[in-house]
Each structure stands twice: as C-alpha cells, then as structure tokens.
Amino acid sequence: EKARADVPGAEKKRWTLNDFDIGKPLGRGKFGHVYLAREKRSNHIVALKVLFKSQLQQSQVEHQLRREVEIQSHLRHPNILRLYGYFYDQKRVYLILEYAAKGVLYKELQKCKYFSERRAATYVASLARALIYCHSKHVIHRDIKPENLLIGAQGELKIADFGWSVHTFNRRRTMCGTLDYLPPEMVQSIEHDASVDIWSLGVLCYEFLYGIPPFEAMEHSDTYRRIVQVDLKFPPKPIVSSAAKDLISQMLVKDSVERLPLHKLLEHPWIVQNADPSGIFRG
Ligand SMILES: CC(C)NC(=O)[C@H]1CCC[C@H]1Nc1nc(Nc2ccc(C(=O)N(C)C3CCN(C)CC3)cc2)ncc1C(F)(F)F
C-alpha cells in the first residue's frame, strides 16, 4: 500500500528488490555482501546488505539479527548508521541501510597508522554523544571497535552493526565480539551494564592514538589476563599528551562503577581542547 509519510513509523511499506537499482558492491559483511543501491521512487542512495538465510540459520543468529533490526531501526542520531527497513525473499534477507560515503574507519586507521589527537578526540566525543543517546534508550552496543565504525560524507563517524547490542532490561551473559575490546566483567562473563561501552570507548581511544589496542597479545589467554589485570601501558612512541593518557586511565578501570561517565568525558580537558564540537574532523 502507499507508504504513509505523515506519521513517522507508520511507513510500514513493504519493500521489494524491484524498488531498487543495484550498484557496485561495497564489500563483504559477516553474512553476505553489501551493495550501493538507489531507491527508484525517491532516488535516495542507500547501502543494501544482503544476508543468506541459510548462513543465518546455520550460525543460529536469526534472533540476533531480529534484535539488531529492532534496535537500529528505532535509533535516530547523526553518529548512528540508520537502518531504514528490511525485506526478504525465498533465500535472502535484505537490510536497507544508510550509505556512509567515506567508507570503513579501520581502513583509514590502517592507512594513517594512528590519528592526531584532534582527530581522535573529535571521533571519541562524537561516539560518546552517540552512546549517551543509546544508553538513554536503555541500549548498550557492547561491540564498539574500529571494524564497526563507518565514515559519513562529511567525515563524521557512524556506529554500525548493532548485532551485539541489547536492551539492558534483558541483559545477556553471552560472550560476544573479539576479546580485545571486552571489559573485565565481560571476559569473566559476569553481569554487565552500559559501562561496558565506556570501557570499549577507552580501548578505542587508545587504539586511535597508538594504532594498536592496549591489551593486545599473541595469545588469547594473554589478552584475557592483561584485560582482567588492566595491564595498561603507554608506549614512548608516538608521543601522546598526558591529558589523553589521563582520560584513557579514567575509562579503563576494572570496577565498572568507577569508570568516567560519558557526560563527564565530554567535559574532560583533552576532549574540550581537541575535539571539534561538530564531530567533523577537518584535518
Ligand atoms: C559496519 C559493518 C561491520 N561493516 C560493513 O557493513 C562494511 C561491509 C561492506 C561495506 C561496509 N558496509 C557499509 N559501507 C558503506 N560505505 C562504504 C563502504 C566501503 C567503501 C569503500 O571503501 N570502497 C567501496 C572501496 C573503494 C575502493 N576499492 C579499491 C576498495 C573498496 C565506501 C563506502 N555504507 C554503509 C554500509 C553498511 F553498513 F550499511 F552496510
């Protein structure tokens, strides 16, 4: 039926593949390919993520996908990738997602090796604002890492891939994500709450500035031990300000209630002095 545009959320339009012109492949996600696409009626450019039902079934992630769609479709924030809708056919599920014109952040980090303090602070501040918004809706992401971040046309960061996010009403003890970003309470799989995202943001800030995550080790078991012991060391190179180290040290704290709250992060001197308020890194 005609999509009702007057009442937001009432546009329960039934999308089909015929609504889109499919463009170039943007790359591979976990369970399928992502294509550039244009919605024919509006000429709106989107990213179409194609997931194979067979792969979803054999990996038993259908419930996770349903939760990802449910959560991401209701979130509206400039630093959170929009999920506009979904549809499916016999063999595939299609997610209609916001197109991030400047691509994936981790490739940018690999290319630059590490970011300037201004660029790192600008990204960390915009992610903190996005997480404050998520937590205000009782959503924790639980998988904040460079691979899950995209860059919009103006250079702004977009958190994507809410596959591991949960509504904190029904907290899960499931293990998720690579170990590097998990805080002590998750690697020890005890109860956890929104402060897990503060820990991961601290890990991300460290990796933006040094090019490697803080607890990286050759063996899984060594990474695990370094996390639970909070074995935090700052290399002599590249040179990083003591203000940045101070912020990271206040986020990578074992006791989750002691971690710097996100709204306090936005008032930290390193953020105030280095982050561009618009969340856009102009270089
Ligand atoms: C968060 C999640 C874990 N990650 C993903 O989903 C990944 C998996 C595949 C792509 C990406 N997913 C998305 N990517 C974009 N934009 C985009 C991506 C790549 C390039 C790029 O550098 N090339 C095409 C280059 C151009 C140059 N050639 C040489 C290499 C590829 C440029 C723009 N927008 C939305 C999405 C989304 F998320 F909506 F699907």
The ligand as an ORCA input file, in Angstrom:
! r2SCAN-3c Opt
* xyz 0 1
  C      29.751     -1.878      9.930
  C      29.938     -3.215      9.283
  C      30.668     -4.200     10.171
  N      30.701     -3.023      8.066
  C      30.095     -3.148      6.881
  O      28.919     -3.365      6.793
  C      31.011     -2.990      5.674
  C      30.977     -4.279      4.881
  C      30.907     -3.909      3.475
  C      30.873     -2.395      3.351
  C      30.584     -1.866      4.738
  N      29.185     -1.505      4.901
  C      28.764     -0.234      4.518
  N      29.601      0.550      3.806
  C      29.192      1.793      3.452
  N      30.017      2.584      2.722
  C      31.211      2.319      2.104
  C      31.913      1.116      2.340
  C      33.130      0.886      1.680
  C      33.635      1.859      0.819
  C      34.962      1.612      0.156
  O      35.984      1.915      0.718
  N      35.044      1.055     -1.063
  C      33.875      0.687     -1.802
  C      36.384      0.849     -1.595
  C      36.575      1.644     -2.882
  C      37.960      1.349     -3.425
  N      38.173     -0.107     -3.610
  C      39.526     -0.326     -4.112
  C      38.011     -0.876     -2.342
  C      36.623     -0.673     -1.778
  C      32.953      3.036      0.596
  C      31.738      3.269      1.248
  N      27.985      2.294      3.803
  C      27.126      1.524      4.501
  C      27.477      0.226      4.867
  C      26.510     -0.630      5.657
  F      26.982     -0.832      6.898
  F      25.332     -0.007      5.707
  F      26.322     -1.814      5.079
*
